Every structure is written in C-alpha cells, then in structure tokens.
Amino acid sequence: MRHFGDSCLVAESNGDVAGFLLGFRSQRKEDLFFVWQIGVSLSARRQGVAAAILRDLEQRLQSSGIKRIECTIDPENAPSIRLFESLGYVNVANRESETIEVKGHVAAKDFYKPGRHFTIYEKQLDSRWRRVLTDEEERGT
Ligand SMILES: CC(C)(COP(=O)(O)OP(=O)(O)OC[C@H]1O[C@@H](n2cnc3c(N)ncnc32)[C@H](O)[C@@H]1OP(=O)(O)O)[C@@H](O)C(=O)NCCC(=O)NCCS
C-alpha cells in the first residue's frame, strides 16, 4: 500500500475491513489495469462486496485512459471465476499463451511457473462513456 496505494481499494463495514482490491496500471501496457488480488472477509462474503469493489474500480478508471481490466484466476477458484464472469469479464487465455484445460476452463499453460496454469480474464471498458467524460473535461464542466 505504501507504493501503489492510490490504485488499491478498501471496503469498510462499521470500521472493519470487509474487502480489498490490490491492483495497478501496467507499466508495459498503459491501457491496462491489472487486478492482482481481491479478497473479502469470510463474514462479509456473498453480500455483493467484491462486485461492488469491482464496479467502483470501473467507475474510477473511466476517465483515466485505461481501456481494459485484467485478472488472472486459478481455474480451481470457482467463486472468483463466477464473480468475474458475472461482471462481464471474458477468459482470453488462448490469446496470450499455449493453453491447457483445467476443471473445464481454458488456462494459460505454466503461466506463473511450471504446473501453475491460470485463466486470464479481461473486461473492455465502455469506450462511449470514456468519450463523454473526455468531452465534458474538455469543456471544463
Ligand atoms: C472470490 C471472492 C472475492 C468473492 O467475494 P464476495 O464479496 O463474496 O462476492 P460477491 O458477493 O460480490 O459475489 C458476486 C457474484 O460472484 C459469484 N460468487 C461469489 N462467490 C461465490 C461462491 N462462493 N460460489 C459461487 N459463486 C460465487 C456469484 O455470481 C455472485 O453473485 P450472487 O451472489 O448474486 O450469486 C471471495 O470469495 C474471496 O475473498 N475469496 C478468497 C480470495 C480469492 O479467491 N480472491 C480471488 C483471487 S483472483
């Protein structure tokens, strides 16, 4: 948090941390925001906290020049895959790498290290909305 806290989010409930998102703008692909981790405390799960954090992230990124959000997910992590798919993220593993099927999901083979196959989910942000915000900014409104 000391070094890229500006691109991380925390959800609080009655003063306690209910959930968090750690992420950053890619240094190599400037139009891409990478979600490194998202987590919700056990007592707050299935109440829409993660979905709310990810929607909030999308809104914050709309006028930033970022066009897509990416997340790599272990194919064994069914809750996380369902979460991202429910928000319109699409698995693009076959675009990025040689693939292997794991638990019915297409995963990038040996993505992080030999034997660690990961799905790669991506969501394109709405370019029409970005354009409207940019026009408003140009008018200074
Ligand atoms: C994955 C995780 C972040 C989901 O957080 P959450 O706040 O419970 O998720 P939400 O309540 O916002 O769920 C939104 C949707 O995701 C899907 N989903 C979330 N948890 C699910 C589960 N356990 N089983 C099935 N679907 C699930 C559902 O479609 C859900 O919508 P619904 O409740 O209307 O059916 C949480 O389970 C977690 O912290 N897991 C451990 C850490 C982790 O695996 N992080 C992801 C690494 S990339």
The ligand as an SDF file (V2000), in Angstrom:
LIG
                    3D

 48 50  0  0  0  0  0  0  0  0999 V2000
  -13.9850  -14.5040   -4.6310 C   0  0  0  0  0  0  0  0  0  0  0  0
  -14.4300  -13.5010   -3.5460 C   0  0  0  0  0  0  0  0  0  0  0  0
  -13.5450  -12.2550   -3.6500 C   0  0  0  0  0  0  0  0  0  0  0  0
  -15.9140  -13.1450   -3.7960 C   0  0  0  0  0  0  0  0  0  0  0  0
  -16.2800  -12.0980   -2.8870 O   0  0  0  0  0  0  0  0  0  0  0  0
  -17.8280  -11.8320   -2.4770 P   0  0  0  0  0  0  0  0  0  0  0  0
  -17.9260  -10.4640   -1.8980 O   0  0  0  0  0  0  0  0  0  0  0  0
  -18.2930  -12.9520   -1.6500 O   0  0  0  0  0  0  0  0  0  0  0  0
  -18.5520  -11.8890   -3.8930 O   0  0  0  0  0  0  0  0  0  0  0  0
  -19.9740  -11.1870   -4.2310 P   0  0  0  0  0  0  0  0  0  0  0  0
  -20.8920  -11.3370   -3.0840 O   0  0  0  0  0  0  0  0  0  0  0  0
  -19.7240   -9.7960   -4.7260 O   0  0  0  0  0  0  0  0  0  0  0  0
  -20.4830  -12.1210   -5.4150 O   0  0  0  0  0  0  0  0  0  0  0  0
  -20.8030  -11.6240   -6.7000 C   0  0  0  0  0  0  0  0  0  0  0  0
  -21.0840  -12.8280   -7.5860 C   0  0  0  0  0  0  0  0  0  0  0  0
  -19.9110  -13.6600   -7.6890 O   0  0  0  0  0  0  0  0  0  0  0  0
  -20.2860  -15.0470   -7.7130 C   0  0  0  0  0  0  0  0  0  0  0  0
  -19.8050  -15.7100   -6.4940 N   0  0  0  0  0  0  0  0  0  0  0  0
  -19.1480  -15.1280   -5.4550 C   0  0  0  0  0  0  0  0  0  0  0  0
  -18.8280  -16.0650   -4.5330 N   0  0  0  0  0  0  0  0  0  0  0  0
  -19.2810  -17.2510   -4.9970 C   0  0  0  0  0  0  0  0  0  0  0  0
  -19.2440  -18.5780   -4.4980 C   0  0  0  0  0  0  0  0  0  0  0  0
  -18.6810  -18.8800   -3.3150 N   0  0  0  0  0  0  0  0  0  0  0  0
  -19.8010  -19.5540   -5.2430 N   0  0  0  0  0  0  0  0  0  0  0  0
  -20.3740  -19.2700   -6.4150 C   0  0  0  0  0  0  0  0  0  0  0  0
  -20.4550  -18.0240   -6.9650 N   0  0  0  0  0  0  0  0  0  0  0  0
  -19.9010  -17.0320   -6.2510 C   0  0  0  0  0  0  0  0  0  0  0  0
  -21.7940  -15.0550   -7.7600 C   0  0  0  0  0  0  0  0  0  0  0  0
  -22.1740  -14.9850   -9.1180 O   0  0  0  0  0  0  0  0  0  0  0  0
  -22.1300  -13.7690   -7.0410 C   0  0  0  0  0  0  0  0  0  0  0  0
  -23.4240  -13.2680   -7.3390 O   0  0  0  0  0  0  0  0  0  0  0  0
  -24.6890  -13.8140   -6.4690 P   0  0  0  0  0  0  0  0  0  0  0  0
  -24.3030  -13.7720   -5.0240 O   0  0  0  0  0  0  0  0  0  0  0  0
  -25.7780  -12.8390   -6.8500 O   0  0  0  0  0  0  0  0  0  0  0  0
  -24.9330  -15.2060   -6.9570 O   0  0  0  0  0  0  0  0  0  0  0  0
  -14.3320  -14.1080   -2.1250 C   0  0  0  0  0  0  0  0  0  0  0  0
  -14.9370  -15.3950   -2.1480 O   0  0  0  0  0  0  0  0  0  0  0  0
  -12.9050  -14.2600   -1.6190 C   0  0  0  0  0  0  0  0  0  0  0  0
  -12.3740  -13.3330   -0.9670 O   0  0  0  0  0  0  0  0  0  0  0  0
  -12.2710  -15.4150   -1.8810 N   0  0  0  0  0  0  0  0  0  0  0  0
  -10.9050  -15.6610   -1.3980 C   0  0  0  0  0  0  0  0  0  0  0  0
   -9.8850  -14.8110   -2.1260 C   0  0  0  0  0  0  0  0  0  0  0  0
   -9.8990  -15.0660   -3.6140 C   0  0  0  0  0  0  0  0  0  0  0  0
  -10.0120  -16.1990   -4.0910 O   0  0  0  0  0  0  0  0  0  0  0  0
   -9.7410  -13.9720   -4.3870 N   0  0  0  0  0  0  0  0  0  0  0  0
   -9.7090  -14.0100   -5.8360 C   0  0  0  0  0  0  0  0  0  0  0  0
   -8.3310  -14.1860   -6.3120 C   0  0  0  0  0  0  0  0  0  0  0  0
   -8.2570  -13.6360   -8.0110 S   0  0  0  0  0  0  0  0  0  0  0  0
  1  2  1  0
  2  3  1  0
  2  4  1  0
  2 36  1  0
  4  5  1  0
  5  6  1  0
  6  7  2  0
  6  8  1  0
  6  9  1  0
  9 10  1  0
 10 11  2  0
 10 12  1  0
 10 13  1  0
 13 14  1  0
 14 15  1  0
 15 16  1  0
 15 30  1  0
 16 17  1  0
 17 18  1  0
 17 28  1  0
 18 19  1  0
 18 27  1  0
 19 20  2  0
 20 21  1  0
 21 22  1  0
 21 27  2  0
 22 23  1  0
 22 24  2  0
 24 25  1  0
 25 26  2  0
 26 27  1  0
 28 29  1  0
 28 30  1  0
 30 31  1  0
 31 32  1  0
 32 33  2  0
 32 34  1  0
 32 35  1  0
 36 37  1  0
 36 38  1  0
 38 39  2  0
 38 40  1  0
 40 41  1  0
 41 42  1  0
 42 43  1  0
 43 44  2  0
 43 45  1  0
 45 46  1  0
 46 47  1  0
 47 48  1  0
M  END
$$$$
